[in-house]
């Protein structure tokens, strides 16, 4: 089976530590859309998300209006869940506030792990949550991010390389 460009990209970059806010916004977007779906279904849409969400520029996405959100929800190439699309827009707005406070979204996130990948025991490989993921999820929600429960946040942090499974 041939992997889509998005699935291959996500697979190749999953778990690689990143301090790039644009990449973090991409990974968070996949995480939000993954809720209730497989990671492959969400990751396969990365090229579409990249185009529709202004190359993951939170400044542009934060300015999306309700008519733009509804147009995305009607786009046959998108995962057409208006709640998730609104979450991406809201998360872009929240990300801008975090960047303003901490200098970058990456600085904010990596402080939870003291600037180093947070290692979990190998038996966490199949776990869908972690104490760190739950703590970050709670703080993200406090900062007005949405669709960032403990499961989404744990997998987002794993995708970003902030949480890693020790070998």
C-alpha positions as CSV (number, residue, x, y, z in Angstrom):
1,X,0.0,0.0,0.0
2,X,1.3,3.4,-0.9
3,X,1.3,5.9,1.9
4,X,-0.1,9.4,1.3
5,X,2.3,12.3,1.5
6,X,0.8,13.4,4.8
7,X,0.9,10.0,6.4
8,X,4.6,9.6,5.3
9,X,5.4,13.0,6.7
10,X,3.7,12.4,10.0
11,X,5.3,8.9,10.3
12,X,8.8,10.3,9.5
13,X,8.5,13.2,11.9
14,X,6.6,11.5,14.7
15,X,8.6,11.7,18.0
16,X,11.3,13.9,16.6
17,X,11.8,16.7,19.1
18,X,10.8,20.0,17.5
19,X,11.0,23.6,18.8
20,X,9.4,25.0,15.6
21,X,6.0,26.7,16.3
22,X,4.7,26.0,12.8
23,X,5.5,22.3,13.1
24,X,3.9,22.3,16.5
25,X,0.7,23.9,15.1
26,X,0.7,21.3,12.4
27,X,1.0,18.4,14.9
28,X,-1.7,19.9,17.2
29,X,-4.0,20.3,14.1
30,X,-3.5,16.6,13.3
31,X,-4.2,15.7,16.9
32,X,-7.4,17.7,17.0
33,X,-8.6,16.1,13.8
34,X,-7.5,12.7,14.9
35,X,-10.0,12.6,17.8
36,X,-12.4,9.8,17.0
37,X,-10.4,8.8,13.8
38,X,-7.2,7.0,13.1
39,X,-4.0,8.9,13.0
40,X,-3.6,7.8,9.4
41,X,-7.0,9.4,8.4
42,X,-6.0,12.7,10.1
43,X,-2.4,12.7,8.8
44,X,-3.4,11.9,5.3
45,X,-5.0,15.4,5.2
46,X,-1.8,17.3,6.1
47,X,-1.4,18.7,2.6
48,X,-5.0,19.8,2.6
49,X,-4.6,21.3,6.1
50,X,-1.4,23.0,5.1
51,X,-3.2,24.7,2.2
52,X,-6.5,25.5,4.0
53,X,-4.8,26.6,7.3
54,X,-2.3,29.1,5.6
55,X,0.7,26.8,5.9
56,X,0.0,26.6,9.7
57,X,0.5,30.3,10.3
58,X,-1.4,31.0,13.5
59,X,-1.6,34.7,12.8
60,X,-3.6,34.1,9.6
61,X,-5.7,31.2,11.0
62,X,-6.6,33.2,14.1
63,X,-8.3,35.8,11.9
64,X,-10.6,33.2,10.2
65,X,-14.3,34.3,10.4
66,X,-17.4,32.1,10.8
67,X,-18.1,32.2,7.0
68,X,-14.6,30.9,6.3
69,X,-15.0,28.2,8.9
70,X,-18.3,27.1,7.3
71,X,-16.6,27.1,3.8
72,X,-14.0,24.8,5.2
73,X,-16.7,22.6,6.7
74,X,-18.2,22.3,3.3
75,X,-14.9,21.6,1.5
76,X,-15.0,17.9,0.3
77,X,-11.2,17.6,0.7
78,X,-11.4,18.5,4.4
79,X,-12.4,16.5,7.4
80,X,-15.6,18.4,7.6
81,X,-16.3,18.7,11.3
82,X,-17.1,22.3,12.1
83,X,-16.4,21.9,15.8
84,X,-12.8,20.7,15.0
85,X,-12.3,23.5,12.4
86,X,-13.5,26.0,15.0
87,X,-11.0,24.4,17.5
88,X,-8.1,25.0,15.1
89,X,-9.1,28.6,14.8
90,X,-9.5,29.0,18.5
91,X,-6.2,27.2,19.1
92,X,-4.4,29.6,16.7
93,X,-5.8,32.5,18.8
94,X,-4.7,30.8,22.0
95,X,-1.3,30.0,20.5
96,X,-0.7,33.7,19.7
97,X,-1.4,34.6,23.3
98,X,1.1,31.9,24.5
99,X,3.7,33.2,22.0
100,X,3.1,36.7,23.3
101,X,3.6,35.5,26.9
102,X,6.5,33.0,26.5
103,X,8.1,34.2,23.2
104,X,7.2,30.9,21.5
105,X,4.7,28.1,21.8
106,X,7.7,25.7,21.9
107,X,9.2,27.5,24.9
108,X,5.9,27.2,26.7
109,X,5.5,23.5,25.9
110,X,9.1,22.4,26.6
111,X,9.1,24.0,30.0
112,X,6.8,21.2,31.2
113,X,9.6,18.7,30.4
114,X,12.4,21.0,31.7
115,X,13.7,21.5,28.1
116,X,14.5,17.8,27.6
117,X,12.4,14.9,26.1
118,X,10.3,13.5,29.0
119,X,11.0,9.7,29.0
120,X,8.3,7.2,29.8
121,X,8.9,3.5,30.5
122,X,8.6,1.1,27.5
123,X,5.3,-0.2,28.9
124,X,3.8,3.3,28.1
125,X,4.1,2.5,24.3
126,X,0.5,1.6,24.1
127,X,-0.8,4.0,26.8
128,X,-3.0,6.8,25.5
129,X,-2.4,9.2,28.4
130,X,0.3,10.2,30.8
131,X,0.6,12.4,33.9
132,X,2.5,15.0,31.8
133,X,0.0,14.9,29.0
134,X,-2.9,15.4,31.6
135,X,-1.0,18.3,33.2
136,X,-0.3,20.0,29.9
137,X,-3.9,19.4,28.7
138,X,-5.2,21.1,31.9
139,X,-2.9,24.1,31.3
140,X,-3.8,24.3,27.6
141,X,-7.5,24.4,28.5
142,X,-6.8,27.1,31.0
143,X,-5.2,29.1,28.2
144,X,-8.3,28.7,26.0
145,X,-7.2,25.9,23.7
146,X,-9.9,23.5,22.7
147,X,-10.1,19.8,21.8
148,X,-7.0,19.2,23.9
149,X,-8.1,16.6,26.4
150,X,-5.5,14.3,28.0
151,X,-5.5,11.8,25.1
152,X,-5.1,14.3,22.3
153,X,-2.5,16.2,24.3
154,X,-0.5,13.1,25.2
155,X,-0.3,12.0,21.6
156,X,0.5,15.6,20.5
157,X,3.4,15.7,22.9
158,X,4.6,12.3,21.7
159,X,4.4,13.5,18.1
160,X,6.4,16.6,19.0
161,X,9.1,14.5,20.7
162,X,8.4,16.2,24.1
163,X,7.2,12.8,25.5
164,X,9.3,9.9,24.3
165,X,9.2,6.2,25.2
166,X,12.5,5.0,26.5
167,X,14.0,1.9,24.8
